[in-house]
């Protein structure tokens, strides 16, 4: 691969940096993607000034649409500036601003461009706007543009040797997608010349770059607005990959992926997001059903999400849901931060194994299987699996580390092993939870550490504690948070210092499930805190999760805000054992069947319109 993708916001210096990547005197082909506006003399003069600023050895070609892919095949070195403007032209040509449903001609143009970049015979530098670093109208056209630009950038990043993000004129090289083993995510100075001191003259032929004169309004020849860039609500992972094995597709059947090896290094690695093309098909399907616009509400949204996770439209009803209950003990429970004594963790585990907890009853009603696993109980419990024990209890997080570094590594991999075993057995949706007494104390501490929240703002009543216990819990979280502060940028060190066995196992489980493209339902603060850590270690995993309901725990609200998750239900369930998560499962089945079996407006004749004379008379 000879290509470099340079991303940045408006006036970030991305074009200047991209131009500085070429040697002086190089015969660079400058492919300008902006379109001339007929009769706009000021625009023509601006283009002429930009052309004049480029080195004499450079040639300028104004290309757009599918011609850009063809131009890349004729040799380099080549600089393309910029892809946001190119995409605008493609959307214009397709009349996308006024269309709903699939846009095959846009898909084909993007696919052709990505393939041309991958096959380019010479050095290629591509400049594009990074979504989220500019202003975009909150309109259908704005959302369409930002979604498509995010997809384009992600696809090109997969085939480029280097991807560089330019912020305030400073380049940061982004980590490559893993190939046979992941490396840590770390941003550092990108190769090539620094932004300062580089040439400041040239810009794209048809549209000014991010460092020249202000752009004269929307750069479009069609009817749709052309935002420079904007936040992408669906863009949950821009560097698809896996923990423990490569996965550059960003889509595919649930369960696809390489099983984890116990020797895998624990390094942050991005997770591919659900399939956006299938999502668009599902949105178009819902729009065409014989219901009022938006009539299916959140159930319709669930169906669209499920379709994107499965990579199938309409989606299949999830019929092999699996609940994983983790049994463990926390040393901090000895400080009476819960309404229950520490030994109740084992009692709860025994009750779960016997099918007598609310979550197990709800699971039977929903047709889900339940698995209760001891990962860190201090004592024995009846009927639970014991082959995954990491340690017998943890340290008191207000005084000492919860775990050792080796125990954290073992717990993380244990979570991955459990996810693999469930998925290999056919799981199509997962509901994990913890049964540990006192678990909301380390969970709240982790949330406070990751979100920068004061201790008193995350302390909840948990199991129903009184005021004295609340004060003990607040002090424990305060002291634990002091111990955690040196490790705020190191998720694994945080888990070692103020976490717990069940929290680490849950984090590994959620990250691995997302990596293998199997959705999970989050319920409660403990699972939410683990999800925060999983997202830190597997960026993009949150796109594969649903939040079952809001929690009375204040820290849980911070989790939902941080992960941008909207709860499906609001049942006020406070068991924290996955019961509310199981309650979501029938809704997923209904959502899938509604998309698959509801008649279309065209097929049923149920279409909006004026009342005919015959219909009025019939009434």
N, C-alpha and C positions, 0 to 999 in steps of 0.2 A: 504494500500500500504506500502510495506517494502523496497522499492527501493530508491536508491540515485544515481543521475547521476552527474558525475564530469567531467566538460569540461575544456579545456585549450589548449594553443598553445604548440609548440615544446619547450621543456626544461622549461615549466612553473612551474613545481612542482606538476602537477595534480596527477600523480601516487603516489608520496610520501604522498600527502594529503589523497588520497583514502585509502592507507594502514593504515594510522594513525587513521582511523575511527573505526578500530576493537580493541577490548580489548586485552591486553596482554594475551597470552596463549590460545586465541580462536582458535578453530579447523577450520580454514578458508580453503575453497576450492578455489584455485587460478586457474581460467580458462584462460589459455594463448591462444590467438587467432593467434599468428604468426606461420607461417609454416616453418618447417625445409627445408633448401636448401640442397639437396642431394650432398654429396661429398664436402661440404664446412666445413672443419675442424675448421676454425676460428669461424664460426658461431655457430657450435656445442659447442665449448669451451666457447663462450660467454654465451650461454644459460645455460651451467652448472654452470658458475659463478653466474648467476642471481638466479638460483634455490638454490644455497648454501647460498645466503644471506637472504633468507626468514626464518621466525621463524620455529623452528623444528615442531611446532604444525600444520603448514600449509601443505597441499598437493597440488601438481601441476597436472593439467589435460590440455593437449593440445587438443583443440577442435576448430572446424570451421564449416562453413556452417550451415545446419539445426541441426547438433549435439549440437550446443550451446543452442538452445531452449530446447532440451531434457535434457541437463545437468542442466539447471536451475530448472527443475521440481523435482530434487532428493534431495532437502533440502539445507539449508545454515548453517552458513553464507558463502556467495560467493562473490568473487571479480573477475570481468571480465576486463581484460586489454589486448588490447584495441579494441574498436568497429570499428575504422577506418581500422585497419588491418583485422578485421573480414569481413568488407564490401568489402575490396580489394579481399579477397579470394572468396566471393560470386560472385563478378563481373568477376573474372577470370574463375570460373567454368561455368558461363553462356556464356563465350566468348563475353562479352558485349563490349569490346574495338573495335571489328570489326563489330558490328551489329548496325543497325538503327531500330527505331520503338520501340514497347513495349518490355519489358523484364519481362514477367509474373513470371518466376522462381525467379528473384530478388525480385519482389513485394511480392511473397509468402514467401520468406525467411525473409524479413523484417517484414511482418505482423506476421509471426509465432514467431519471436523474441519478438516483442512488447507484444503480448499476453502472452508469457511465463514470461516476466518480471512482467506484471500486476498480474499474477496468482502465482508467486513464493511463496513457503510456508515459506521461511525464509528470513533474511536480505540479500539484494543484493546491491552491489556497482558496478556501471558501469563506466568505464573510456573511454572517447572519445575525439577526437580532435575537437575543435570548428572551423567551417569554417570561413575563413577570418583571422586566426591567424597563417598562414603559407604560404609557397610558393607553388603555383600550376601552372603547365604549361598552357598557353593559347592555348589549343588544344581541340579537341573534347573529348579525353579521360579525360583530366583535368577537363573540364566542367561537364562531366558525373559524375566523382567522387565527385566533390564538391556539385553538385546538390543532388546526392543521400545521401551523408553524412549529408547535412543540413536537408533533409527530415527525415532521421533516427533519428537525434538528437531531432528534434522537436516532432516527434511521441513519443519518449521515455520520453521526458520531461512531456508530458501529463499524463503518467501513473506512474511517479515517485513521491514519497512524497516530495522529495527535489531535487533541481537542483542547483549545485554549480559551479561557474566559478572561476578558479584559474588563477590569473595574477601575475607574478613575485613572485610566492610562496605564495601569499596572497589570501585566499578564500573569495569569495563574494557569499552570498546566493541570488539566483534569486527569484522573487516573484512567488507564485504559480498561476496556472490558476484559475480564479475566479469561485466560486461555490455559486450561489445564491446571489452574491454581490461582487463587486470588491474591492480590497484593493489597496492602493497606491503603485506605483512602487518605490522601494527604495532598494538599495544594502547595505548590512551590513555584518559584520563578520558572516561566516557560523558556524553552530554548529560543535562541534568536536574539536579535538586538533589542535593547530596552525601548520602551515607548518614548522616553524623553530623548530629544535630539534627532528623532527620525524625521523623514520628510513629511511636510504638512500639506503638500499641494493637491495630489490627485483625488478624485472622487469618482463614483460610478457615473457612467455616461449619461443616463437618463434621470438619475436621482441623486441629490447631494448626499455625501457620506455623513457620518456622525461627527465630523470635526470641521465641516465647512460652513458655508452660509446657512441660515435657517431655511428649512424646506418650505416652499410656498403652498402650504395646505395639503390636502389629501393627494397622494400620488396614485391616482386611479383614473382609468378611462371608462370605467363602467359605472354601475349604479350603487355599488356597495362601498362603505367606508373602508379606509385602509389604515388601521391603527399601526403604530410602529411596533409595538409588542405589548404583551399584557399577561396577567396571571392566568394560569391554566388550571381550572378546578379539577380536571381529570388527569392532569399530568403529574402522576405520583411518583414516577421514577424516570429520570432522563438518561440513565446509564444502565440499561438492562444487563443483568449478569446473575451470578449465583454465588452462594457461599459453599465452597467445596466442589464446584464443578461449573463449567461454562454453560451459559444459556443465553444466547444472543437473540432469540426469537421474539421475546416479549409477549408471546401468546402460545397457545397450544392446549392440548387436552390436559385436564386435571391429572396430577400424578406424574406428569412427564418430568424427567430430571434424573440426575445421577445420585444414587444413594450415598449418604454421607459415610465417610471413613473416620474411624476414631482418631486417625492421625491428622485430620484436617486442621490447619492452623485457624485460630479464631481471629479473623481480620474483618474489618468493615467492608462489605461488598454489596453493591446495589442489586436490587431484585427487579426483574422485568415486570412491567405493569400488565394488567388485564388487556385483552385485545381491543384496541380502539376501533378497528374496522368493524368487528362484530358489534361493538357497542352502537356504532352509527346505524347498522342494519336493524338492531333492536329498537332504537329510537324511532326509525322510520316505520317499523312494524307497529309500534304502539300508536304512532300518529295516524296510521291508517285503519285502526280498529273502529268498530261500530259503537263508539262511545264519544261523549263530548270531549273537546280538547282538554287534556289533563284530567279526564274523568277517572282514571285508575289511580291517580294520586301517588302516594308513596309505594303502593303495591306495584304499580307500573315501573317505578324507579328500581325497585328490588329486582324485578324481572330483567330489566336492562343490565343491571350490575351482574346478575347471575349469568346472563348470556355472555358478557365480556369476560368473566372469569372462566367459563367453560370453552370459550371460543366457538360457540354454536348459537345460531339463531333460527328458530326459537330455542330457548334453553331447555335442558332436561330437568324434570323435577328431581331434586336431591333426595334419594331414597335410601342412602346408606350413611346417615348422620351418626357421628360417634362422639361420645362425651368422655373426656379424660379428667379424672379427679386425682389430684396430687396430694398425698399425705406427707406432712413434714412438721417439724417443731422449730420454734424460734426461741433463742435464749432470752430475748427481751420479754417474753411472756411471763417469765419469773418475776418481773417487776410489777405485776398486776395491772397491765395496761389493757386487759380484756375483762369482760364480764365472766369469762370462763377460766378455770385453772389450766395450766399447760397440758395436763394429761388428757384433756378432752379432745385434743387433736387425734389421738389414737382411737378414742371412743367414736368420734365422728367417722373416721375411716372404716371402723368395723360396721357402723350403721349403714354406711354407703355400700359396702360390700354385700350387706344383707338386703339391700334394696329398700331401705327405710328412711332415707333422707328425701326432702322435697325434690331435689334434682333427679333422683333416681325414679321417683314416682312419675314426675313430669316426662322423663325420658321414655318410660314404658308407654305412656299415653301418646307420645309423638312417634313411637316406633324407632327410637334411637337406642343404640347399644351404649353401655356404660362400662368403663374400665377404671378401677381404683388401684393406684400404684403408690407404694411407699418409696419416697425418694430421700427422706430424711427424718423419720420419726426417731425420737429418743428411746422409745420402747416398742414392743410388739403390738400388732393389731390383727384381729381375726379376719381371715378371708381376703386380705389384700395381697397384691403381687409384691414380692420382695427382691426381685432380680435386678432392680434399678436403684438400689440404695446408694446414695453418694456419701452421706455422712450421718451420724447420729446426733441430730440437733446442731445448733449454731451458737456462736458467741453472742454476748449481749452487745448490741450495736452502739449503745451509749457509752461503753467502756472499752470495747475491743472489736476487732474485725469479726464479721459474721463467719467468713470462710477464709481458707487459704487460696492462693492463686491456683494451685493444682485442683482444689475442690471446685472452684468456679469453672475451670476448663472441663472437668469431668461432668459437672451439672449441665453445662451448655451442650455438650455432645450427647448427654443422656436425653435432653429434650429433642434433639435432632433424631436420635434413634427411635424415640417414641413416635415422633411424627412419621418417620419412614415406615414403621411397623403398621400404623393405622392406615396410612395411604396405600401401602402395598397390599393391604387386606381389602381395599376397595372403598375407603372413606371418600365421600364427595362433599362433606361439610363437617367441620370440627367445632366442638365447644369445650375448651379447656377451663379448669377452675382449680382453686386451692381449698383444702379443708383445714388449713393450719390455724390454730389459735394464736392471736397476736400478730397476724400477718399484715394487718393494715398499718401497723406502726412502721416497719421498714418500707412498706409500699409508699406511705405518705412521705417518708424521708426522701426516697428516691425521686418522687414527683417534685418535691420542693427543690431538690438539688438540680434537677434537669430544667425546671421552669423558672428558677430564681425567685421562688416564693418564700416569704417569711414562715417560720415554723407554725405560729399560731393560726395562720390562714389555711393550713392543711389538716389540722387536727379535727377529726370527726368522732362521733359516738361509737362507731364500729359495731360491736356486738351488743350495744345498749348500755354502755358504761355510765356510771354516775359522775357527779362533778369531781369527786376526789380522784377517781380513776382517770378522768379527762385531764386533770392537772398533772398526774404522773406521766400520762402519755405525752402531753405537751413538752414536759421537761426531757423525756427520753428522746423525742424527735429533735428538740433543740440541741442536745448534746451530741446526738448522732450526726446532725447536720454540720456541726462544727468539725467533726472528724471527716466528714465527706468533702468539705470544701476544697482541699488540695487536689481532689480527683475529679473535678467537675467536667473536665474534657476527656476523661478516660472511662467509658462505660463499664469496662471489665473491672477496673479498680473500684468504681462505685459499688458494683455488685459484691465485690469481695469485702468492702469496708462496711457497708450498711444494708446489704441485701439479705438474701436467704436462699436456701436450696431450692424451694419451690419456685421462687421468683426467677432464678437463673434457668431452671428447667423449662418454665413457661416461656421465657424469652427465646430460648433455643427452639422450642416447639413451634412457636408462632412464626419465627423467621424461616424455619425449614418448610413449614406448610406453605407459606407464601412463595418461597423459592420453587416448590413443586406445584404451584398453581392450584392449590386447594383452599377455598375460602374458610374463614373461621369467624365465629361470633364471640365477641368480648362481653363479659358480664362481671361487673364489680371492680372495685379499686385495685385489688391485687393483680388480677389479670390485666387491667389497664396499665398499671405501673410496669409490668413485665413487657407489655406491648410498646411502651415508650422506649425501653432499653432495646427491644428487638428492632425498632425503627432506627435507632442510633447505629446498630451493628449491621442492619440490612436495610439501608434506605430504599424506600419504595414499597416496603412490605405492607404498609397501612392501606394500600389500595385493595388488598385482599381481605380486609376485615370489615365486619359490621359491628356497631355498638348496639347491644340489646336494649338498654334503657339508661336513663340518667340515674345517678346514685345520690343518696343523701350524704355521702362522704364528700366534703369540699374538694379534696384532692382529685377525686374522680372527674369533677367538672373541668379541672385543669387538663386532665388527660384528654378528654374529648376535644377541648379547644386546641390543644397542641397537635393532635392527630387529625384535626378537621373532620371529625366523625359526628354524624347526627344520629341520635338514638332512634331505633325503630319503634319502640314501645315506651309507655310510661305507666307501669303497673305498680310502682311503689314497692316492689319486692326487695327485701333487705337481707336475704339469706346469704348472699355473696358466694353461693356454691354452684352457680351456673343455672339455676332454675329459670331465671328470666331469659337466659340465652337459649335454653331448650324451647321456651315459649315462642321464639321467633321461627323455629323450624317449620311448623305448618304454614306460616306465611310465605316462606320461600317456595314450598311446594305449590301453593295457590298461585303465587306470582308466575311461576314457570308455566303452569297449566293455562292461566289466563292469556299469556302471550301466544301459546301454541294452539288453543282451542277456540278463542273468541273470534267470531266472524268479522270480516273487514267491512268497512262502510260501503265499499263498492260492491262486495259480494252480497250483502244483505239488503242494499238499497236504503239503509238508514243513514241518510246524509242530510246535513243542514241546508236550509233554503227557505224560500217563501212558501207560504201555504197556498196550494192550488185551489181553484174554485171548486173542483170536485171534492177535494179533501175537506174544505170548509163546509160544503153542503152535507157531507157525510157526518160531520160532527153535529 
